[in-house]
Amino acid sequence: MMPKWTWIAPVLAIALLGLAQFVATTPILALIDAIALMGAVFSAVHHAEVVAHKLGEPFGTLVLAVAVTVIEASLILSLMMGSDQASPTLARDTLYAAVMIICTGVVGLCVLLGGLRHREQSFRVEGAGAGFAALIAMSGMTLVLPSFTLSTAGATYNVPQLAFVAVMSLLLWAVFVFVQTIRHRDYFLPPSQRAGLDEHAAPPSSAQAWASFGLLLVSLIAVVGLAKTISPSIERAVVAVGAPKAVIGIIIAILVLLPETWAAVRAARADRLQTSINLAIGSALASIGLTVPVVAVASIAFDLPLVLGLADKELVLLVMTFMVSMVTLATGRTHVMLGAIHMVLFMAFLFLALVP
């Protein structure tokens, strides 16, 4: 039986989202929206796990990653096209925040909490290494190279360069999905379950899985919609404390990534670190591979300014993150120390965003 709260929470969140279209957002209403957003987050996690259980690994971990990323791309696009004062760095800041949050915060929290509970955990290096190599290539083409190309001034691409990077990002993500789900599916299964054994609990029926899939989409729409609704209140708070505007994108990115984070942490605490790694790397790859083509098409079609290259400070943090992640993923075994290092980098990312 589906718990009542798992369908009540997204329905209430969607109702509040509809109300926000006709009623001005007051501080009290913003607080209610934030509470409803959290309820939608936990509902999304529950329904994603139901669908994942029905599909089995590694297909299940793709569901949440792709769903969140599609809505994330829609959110960026709506902000780019719906505001006359939209920053040309909005897409860059969102992508950079997503990569840093996933590679430092999500991975660090999973490894740290999993290590505290189980001392050591293992995962398949073959799958994690391939996915991380793709992430380095996609991040480099999207966030690093624009600062060094010569065709345009500033950290930007010209139209042919932008189209090339968009196509290559989408192609590389598609190849990764093919490898993960078909060609080398066993690389993404837990070491003790290479044959693809299912969970011990009986899988849900097809009707339950489809119902959860529909409610998952409703929950994710509510999460992103309510995040956008309360973003003006967040912006006012950020301005009031004198923090940089880039912090707004980080806050919204954290809200959007909450379902994946919670699902990954729960898997790590249940000694299923392979699922956590699949979620983390798959989400980061989908974030670039799906978002960049959408943003590129919009930029070219509507002549929207688009700055993708990172500044020096962000470049250094990104390189440090990738170097530490290479060490973490090198052996297929993790413990508390590795998680602590990732969390320190995550805190440095947040601190330097507030105090640049």
N, C-alpha and C positions, 0 to 999 in steps of 0.2 A: 504494500500500500504506500502511496506517495504521501509523505508527511504534509500536513495542511499548510504549514508555514512556507513550504517551498513553492507553492503557487500563490498564496496570499501576498507574500512579499513583492514579487514582480508585478502583480496586478495593482497593488497599492502604489508602487513606484511609478508605473505607467500613468495611473490616475493623477498623481502629483505632477508628473511631467506635462500632462495635458492641462492641468490647472495653471501651471506656470506660464502657459501661452496667453492666458487671459488676465492673470492677476500679477501685479507688480511684486517682485521678490523683496520681502522685508527680512530683517535679521531673524525673526522667529520662524518665518517660512523657510529661510535658508537652512536653519538648524534642522527643521523637520525634513527637508529635502536630503540633508546629509545623513540623517538616520535611515531614511528610506533607501538611500544609495547603498549604505552598508548592508541592509537587508537584501537588496538585489544582488550584491556581491556574493554573499553566502549562498543565496539561492542558485546563482550561476555555477558556483563550485559544485553544489550537490548534483545539479542536472548534468554538468559536464562529466562527473564521475560515473553517473548512470550510463550515459552514452558510451564513455570509454570502456566500461565493464562489458557492455554489449558488443562493442567492436573488437575488444582485445588490443593488446599492445602490438605494434606502436601506433596503430590507427587512432586509438582513442585520444592520445596526447595531441594529435593534430587538430582535433575538433575545437578545443578552447583556444589554441594559438591562432588558428585561422580566423575564427569568429571575432576574437578581440581585435586582431589586426585589421580586418576589413572595416570594422566600425571606427577604429582609430584613424584609418585613412580618410573615412568619411568626415570625421570630426575636424581633421586638419584642413580638408578641402572646404568645408563649410565656413571655417574661420578665415581661410584665405580669401574666399570669394564673397563672404557676407559682411566684410568690414572694410571701409575705405582706409582705415589706419592699420590694417594688418601688417605685421612685421614681415619683411622678406626672409627673415631668419627663422620663422615659426616652424617650418618643416624640419630644418636642420636641428633646432633646439629640441624638438620632440623626438627625433630619431636618436640623437646623441643621448638624451635622457633615458630613452627606452633601453639602448644598448648598455649604458652604465648601470642602470637599475637592475637589469637582468644579470649581467656578468659579475657585478659586485654584490648587490643587495640580495637578489634571489638566490644565486649560487652560494653566496657566503652564508646566508641564513640556513639554507638546507644542509650544507656541509657542517656548520657549527652545531645546529640542534641535533642532526643525525649522529654526529660524533659524540656529543654529550650523552646520548641515549644508548648508542650501540658501539662506542669506541672506534671501530673502523667499519667503513662501508665500501662496497665495490660497484663498479659499472664497467661496461664494455668500452675499451679505448678505441676500438675500430670505428664505432659509430660517432662517439663524442669527438674524436680527432678530426674526422671528415667534416662534421658539421661546423666545428670551430674554425677549421681552415677556410671553409666557405664564408664564415662570418668575417674573418679578417680581410679576405679579398673584397667582399661587398662593402664593408665599412671603409676600407681604404679608397675604393673607387668613388664612394658616395660622400664621405666626410673629410677625406684627407687630400686627394688629388686636386679638387677644385681650387685649393689655395696655391697650387704650384703650376697650373696650366697657364699658357701665354696668350691664348686667343682672346680672352676678355680681361678687363680690369677687375681686381678684387677676387674674392673667393667664389667665383661663379663659373658655370659652363656656358658655352654657346649652344645653339639649338642642336647641331649634329652631335656634339659631345654629350649633351643631356639625354638625347634620344638613345645613344649608344649605351650609356650607363644604365638607363632604365631597362632596356631590352636585356642586357647582360645580367642585371640583378634578378629580373623575373626568370630568366633562363636558368641561372644558377640555383635559385630556390626550387624551381620545378625539377631539376636533376636531383637535388637533395631529397625531395619528397618521393621521387621514383626509387631512389636508393633505399630510403628508409622504409618504404611500404612494400616494395616488390623485389628489387634486385638483391639487396643484402639486408633483408628484414631481420635476420638473426643478430646483426650487429647492434640492434637497438633493443634487444630483449635482455632481461637480467641474466647474469652469468649462469645462474642455476636453473634458468628456464629457457634455454636456447631453442627448444623445440616449440616454444610458444604456448606453454600451458596456461590455462585460464586461472582466474582467482578461484579459491575454494568455494566461495558463495555461488549459489546458482545465478546465472546471468538473468537480467530482466527480460520480460517478454518484448516482442517487437512493438506492441502498442505502448508499453511503458517507455521504451527507448524513444519512440517518435514523439510522445508527449513531452518527455524531458528535453528533447532536441528543440521543440517549439518554445518551451518555457526558457530554455537556455538563451535563445535568440532574443526573447522578450526581456529577459534579465539584463543581457548585455546592452541592448538598446536603452534600457532604463538607466544603467550605470553611466553610459557615455552622455545621454541626454541630461541627466541630473547633474553630472559633472560640469557640463557646459552651462547649465542654468545657474549653478552656484559660483561659477568662475568669476563673474563681476564682483561678488562679495569677497572672494579670495583676492582678486586684484586690488580692491580697496584696502584690504588688510595688509597686503604686501607693500603698497604705496605708503600706507600709514606708518609702517615700521622702517621705511627707507630701504627695503631690499630691492635688488635688481629685478627687472621685469621677467628675466629668464626663469625666475623662481616659479612663476605662474605655470609655465609649461611643465616644470618638474612635478609640481603638485598634482596637476591634472593627469600627467603620465602615471604617477603613483596610483591615483584612483582607478585609472583604466586597467592597470596591471594587477590590481588587488586579487581578482579571481585566480589568475595564473599563479601568483605568489602563494596564496593560501593553499591551492591544490598541490603545488610543488612541496611546500613545507610539510603538509600532511603526509605526502608520500615518503619524504625523507624520514620523518618520525616513525613511520610504519616499516622502516628498513627497506624501502623501495627507491633507493637513490637513482637507479636507472630511469625511472619515470620522471623524477625531478630534473635530471640532466636532459632528458628528451624534451621536457616542457620548456626548460630555460633556453637551450640552444635553438630549438624549433621556433620559439616565440621571437627570439632576436632575429633569426633569418627571415621569418615571415614579416616582421616589422619593416625590414628594409626591402625585401623582395616584392612585397605587395604594395607598400606605401609609396616607394619611389616612382614606379611607373604611373600610378594615379596622379601624384603631384606633378610629375613631369608633363603628362598629357595636359593637365589643367594649366600649367605654366605656359606651355607652347600655344595652346588653343586660345587662351584668354589674355595672353601677353602679361602674365603676372610676374613680378620680380621674384627671383628665387636665389638666395644665397645659401650654399651648401657647405662650403669649407669652414673648418673649425679654426678658432684662434689658437695661439701658441699654448696657453694654459690647458685648454681642453685637449689639444693634441698630445701633450705630455701625459695627462691623466689616462687618455685612451691607450697609449702605448704601454704605460705601466700596467693597466688592467689586462691587456692582452698577454704581456709577458708573465704576469702572475698566473693567469688562467692556463697558459701553456704548461706551467709547472704542476698546477692542480690536476690537469687532465692527463698528465704524462704516464702515470702508472696504473690508473684504473682503481686506485684505492685512496680514500680520503680519511682525514681525522680532524680533530678540533683545531689544530694550529692553522691548517689551510683555510678553514672557515673564518678564523679570526682575522687573517690577513685580508681576505676579501671584504669583510665587514669594515676594517679600517679604511680601505680604499673607498668604500661606499660612503662612510662618514666624511672622508676628505672631499669627495665629490659634492656632497651636500653643503659642507662648510664653505668650500671655495665658491660655490654658487651664491651663497649668502654674503660672503666677504671676499669678493674677487680681487 
